[in-house]
Structures are given as C-alpha cells and as structure tokens.
C-alpha cells in the first residue's frame, strides 16, 4: 500500500480560485488515481481505478 506522503500530488492547471488551496488534488500510480481535498490533506483520500477515473473525466468534460 502506498502512503499519502509517497504520492506526487498536483492540482489542475484550471484551478484558479482566489484561495489557492481551494481545490482537489490528484496523484496517479499505475492503475489508480488518488483524489484528496487540498484544504485538509490529513483526511483519507479517495482512490479510483483508471477506468472509473477516465469515465468521470469524460463525463465532466461533456457537462
């Protein structure tokens, strides 16, 4: 299992909130995408399989 500190977290380049911490962050490892709230990085993050994440991104891109 990968620990939170071992992941390379990043924010979307589309994140333009006045508060730079008002965003979600993602980290990827082969087969899994981790998502967390950038305002509270100590709470558990969510993990999605690559296919589920791809479906989510495709759905939101069409919204």
Secondary structure, 3 states (H helix, E strand, C coil): CCCHHHCCCEECCCCCCCCCCCCEEEEEECCEEEEEECCCCCCCCEEEEHHHHHHHHHHHHCC
